[in-house]
Amino acid sequence: MRLSRAWIVARIDLRRLLLSRDYWMPLLLLSGIFFVFMPAVLLTVVTVERNDLDIVNRISDVLESLPGAISDNLVGDSPRARGAYALAVYLIAPIAIVVPLTISSAVAASAIVGERERGTGEFLAHSPLTEREIYVGKIIASLIPGLIAALGGFAVYSVIVNVRVGPLFGGWFFPTPGWWVLIFWVMPPFLAVAISVIVRVSGRVQSTVAAQQAATLVSLPIILGSYGVSSGVVVDPTIGAFVFGVVMWLLAILGLVRGSRVLRRDSLLGVGMETR
């Protein structure tokens, strides 16, 4: 297998996505809401200077209800500062996985079945590319949008956190070590595991709608798991988080290898789909 040939498949898909406003505009809006608008509003509400004791009391009540591991790691001299730190560092962490996963899943769901519906599956099936090169190209094309969203959103979110919360702690303090581990060590294999399954499903269904429904079922348990995983990694970015990342990378590699063996040219042609 030659990666340069797999990249040809990925590049064609990425160019198609770039030209499709129906795809990237809703997902850009999704990223903007979760990485920019929602954090900016919430952090502004928490950090704004007020003499409202009721708000301070509510923040104190919320902090007392947080798990002990999070409460022990909170930083700040006041309930307002501690609440802002908890919100910025811990409570919004799951979006770092959920948003990129949603974006990449939308691409992976139509990776194979979309070729059949556009009428380009026959051309791809009869090309000199090997089945593994086609599969890897589809995986790359599905991963890149999610990774771009994660890295871009992470950068913008970091600026928002430091601008709104940083003054309470004497300067810029974000990203924390846990966020570095989450974004660059744990999130990529999470995406790869989900995409490896969704691309395989895309080759077995008869329509993009069915593929998107199946992708939702595949993504749901991963999204639910990401809430606990992301918070745990951010709270305790130690050897446990590193080991968890290793396990996810192994699962991702296993899923990608098995998926590359399953893809067949008849999936692109739609041959025998009615019997599946």
N, C-alpha and C positions, 0 to 999 in steps of 0.2 A: 504494500500500500504506500502511495506517495501523498504526503500531506499537501503538496502544492496542487495536486489534482482535486483533493477534497476541498481545498480552499476555493476552487473555482465554483463548486456547488454552493458553498456558503456565501461567496461574494454575490452570486446571482440572486440568492434569496434575500440577502441584506439590501441589495439595490431595489428589489421589488418592494420590500417593506418601507424603505425610505421614500419611495414614490407613492406609497399608499397612505394618504392622509386619514382614511378611515381606520387605519391601524394605529399610527403613532400619535395622533391627536388625543384620542381618549386615554391612552396610556401615559402620555405626557401630562395630561390633566390629573390622572391618578397619582403619579409621582409628585406633582406639585402640591396636591392636597395633603398627602401623608408626610412628605419630607419638608415641605415649606409652610403651607398655610396653617395646618393644624398645630405643628410645634410652635410656630410664631405666635399664634393666638393664645395657646395654653400657657406658654412661658411668659408672655406679656401679662396675662391675668395674674399669674402667681407672683411675679417679681415687681409689679408696679407698686410704688410707694403709696400706702393708704393708712388711714387711721382707723380702719374698720376692724375692730377686735373680733367680730364674728368670723371674718375670713381667716384670721390667724388661728382662731380656735378650731375651725374646720380643718385647716391644714394640719394642726397638731393631732386631731382625731384620726386623719388619714395616715399619718406617719406611725401612730401607735398600732394601726391595723396591719402594717406591712410585715412580711416575714422577718424573722430575727436576723437572718443573714444579710438582708438589705438594710435593716435598721442599724445594725452594727457598723456598716460601712458608710453611712450617711455623713456628709461633711457640712458644716455650717454652724453659725453662732445663734441663729434664730429659727423659729419654725418656718418663716418664709424662705430663708436660704436653704434649709434642709429639704423643704418641699420642692423647691425649684431643682435642687440637685437630684432628688429621687425621680422627678418627672423626666428630666433631661437625660440622665444616665441609665436608668433602669426601666421605667414604665413604657418608654417609646421604643425600646430596643427591638421588639418583634417586627416592627415595620422594615427593619434592615433585611429580613428574610422574606416576609410576606409579599412586599411590593415587587421585588425582582422575580420571585417565583411566579406571581401572577402574569407578569410581562413575558417571561420566557415560556410559560405554559401555553400562552396564546399562540406563539410561533410554533412550538413543538406539536400542538394539536393538529395543525394542518400540514405538517412536514411532508407526509406521504400522500394522504388522501387529497390534499390540496393540489398536488401535481396531477392526479387523475381528473379532478373536477375542472382544472384549467386546460386540460388536454395536452399538457407537457410531459405527462408521465411516460408516454410511449417514446418520446425523444430521449429522455433520460435513461430509460430501460435499455435502449439500443445503442447508447453511447459507449465508448471504450472504457469508461470508468468502471471500476470494480464495485461490487455491492458494498464492500466495507468502506470504500472511498465515498460513496454516496451517503452512507449512514453517518460517517464522521462529519461530512460537510453539513448535513442536516443538524447534527448536534452542535457544531460550532455556530451555525446561524441562529440556533435557539438560545445558546448561552450568551452570546455577545450583547443582545439588547438588555437582558437582565443584569449583566455585569455592569454595563454602562449606566443603567438606572441606579444600581446600588452604589457605584463609586461617585457618580455625580450627585446623587441625593445625599450621600454621606458627607461630601465636601460642603454642600450648601447647608446641611443640617448642623455641621460643626461650626460654621460661621454664625448661624442663628443662635446656637447655644452659647457661644463665647460672647456674643454681643449682648444678649439678654441676661445671661446668668453669670458670666465672667466677672462683672463689676462687684458682685457679692462675695467673690473669693480673691479679689486683688489682681485679676488678670485672666488671661486665657488658660484654661485647664483641660479642655476637651479637644481631641478624643482621649479617653482613659485607656489604660492597657487592655481592659476587657473588650472595648470596642474595636481596637486593632485586631485582636484575636478573632472576634466575631466576623468582621468584614473580610479579612484576608485569609483566614484559616478554616472557619466553620461554614460560612455562607456559600462559597463556591461548590464544595461537594454536595451540599444540600440541593442546590440547583441541578447538579449533574445527576443525582439519584432520581429526582422527579422527571427530568427531561428524558433520561434513558428509558423510563417506563412509558412515558407519554408518546414518544416517537414510535415505540413498538406498537402501542395501541393504535396510532394513526395509520399504521400499515394493515390493520386488521378490520377496521370499520369501513362502512360504505359511504359515509358523508362527513363533512366537516362538523356539522351540528352534533353528530354522534360522537365524534372525536373530542369536541369541546366538553360534552357532558361527561365522557369518560375521564377527561383531564381534570374536571372538577372533583370527581370521586377520588382520583389519585392524589390530587393536591390537598384535599381537605385534611387527611390525617397528618400530612407533613406540616401544614399550616398550624394545626392544633399543637403538634409537637414542638414547633418552632417557638411558641410562646414560653414554654418552660425551658427549652434549651438556650434560647438567646438570653433570657434573664439570668440563667445559671452561669453562662459563660461570662457575662458582663460582671456579675457579682464576684465570681471567683475565677479569674483568668490564670489559673495555676496549671500544674501538671495534669489535673483532671480534664480541663478544657482541651489541652493539647492531645491527650489520649482520645477524647471524644472525636476531635478532628481527624485523628488517624483512622479511627473506625469508620467515619463517614467517607473518607477518601478511599478506603478499601472497598466499601459498599458501592461507591461511585464507579470505581474501576471495574468491579465485578459486573455491575449493571451495564456498563458501556460495552464490555467484551461480549457478554451474552446477547445484548441487543444487536451487535454487529453480525452475529452468526444467524440471527433470526430473519433479518431483512432479505427478501428475495425480489427478483425483478418482476415476478408476477404480481407483487403488491403494487407496483407502479402502474402495471397494465390493468389491474382489476380482474385478472384471470382467477376464476374460482371463488370470488368474493361471496357469492350467494350461498356457498356451502360452509362458510366460516361462522 
